[in-house]
Amino acid sequence: MQTLYPEIKPYARHELAVQAPHVLYVDESGTPDGLPVVFIHGGPGAGCDGASRRYFDPNQYRIITFDQRGCGRSTPHASLENNTTWDLVADLELIRQHLGIEKWVLFGGSWGSTLSLAYAQTHPERVHALILRGIFLCRPQEIKWFYQEGASRMFPDYWQDYIAPIPPEERDDLVSAFYKRLSGSDQIAQMHAAKAWSTWEGRTATLRPNTQVVERFSEPQRALSIARVECHYFMNNAFLEPNQLVRDMHKIAHLPGIIVHGRYDVICPLDNAWELHQAWPNSELQIIRDAGHAAAEPGITDALVRAAEQIARRLLNLAPEEA
């Protein structure tokens, strides 16, 4: 099985001021004249880390990682102001222009797949190819499945901890109930809700229990940005029209894509990836038989690293032994 490439340090870092009050953290790794790829992280609100750049051969790729509005090293932290899907699409285009990139590969997982599709459908002429993992189409039925009823039946023990901050009389609309607390002025209630929301996601992200994933999701600062920003987006149907991403696949049907999805993904069930693949004739769907949602699962990691190698070979016209 393929594993992540060895750790590398960025060769350039940028603080890019976008719409006030946001300043984005952006870094570049790998080869400055390599094939440009942008890592589009999940959440929304999760941020990047040192592993984000390690899916790509640093001798072949110019690797761009950045923290979206309100999370990671971007400021202000956990801010909901001027924070929508279309703001993030505009940010991606600004980053591309700032770095002097004509076209790039999009690499996104979970919410990162949502944002990758939204960006590609808006700027298809700027995209070489897409590598997407854990497809999330951000439709009301998907949000209801994970945050209201569905996944709850598979993890009733974890579910009890998730709903604990919400009084029984408010549990018929959990996203709204969490939003009231996450956007309120009571900081203790806010953090209690944030940790419950984010820990639920971390606990259910992997097929086999993974304490490192759970700890990463439940770390207080990360939990706050994940919970606040996600809940803000889900209250607004991710600022998308009904079924918009599938509806508009004709705009990017010509672009090559590789879809990687765990068979036992509970956060974003496999039918999302299947439906996207049916609407995208130029895509390849890889169903990982022993994985859930997280990129850190061995089968998912293996498939993503191989996908990046495959795209590099295709776009750089390399023989397999050169990639």
Salt bridges, closest charged atoms under 4 A:
ASP27 OD2 - ARG53 NH2 2.88
GLU28 OE2 - HIS14 NE2 2.71
GLU28 OE1 - ARG62 NH2 2.75
ASP49 OD2 - ARG216 NH2 2.83
ASP67 OD2 - ARG73 NE 3.16
ASP87 OD2 - ARG69 NH1 3.98
ASP91 OD2 - ARG69 NE 2.68
GLU93 OE2 - ARG96 NH2 2.63
GLU125 OE2 - HIS123 ND1 3.92
GLU142 OE2 - ARG139 NE 2.49
GLU149 OE2 - ARG153 NH2 2.71
ASP161 OD2 - ARG203 NH1 2.72
GLU170 OE1 - LYS180 NZ 3.07
GLU170 OE2 - ARG181 NH2 2.82
GLU241 OE1 - ARG247 NH1 2.70
ASP248 OD1 - ARG247 NE 2.87
ASP248 OD2 - LYS251 NZ 3.61
ASP265 OD2 - HIS261 NE2 3.38
ASP265 OD2 - HIS293 ND1 2.65
GLU275 OE1 - ARG139 NH1 3.16
ASP302 OD1 - ARG306 NE 2.81
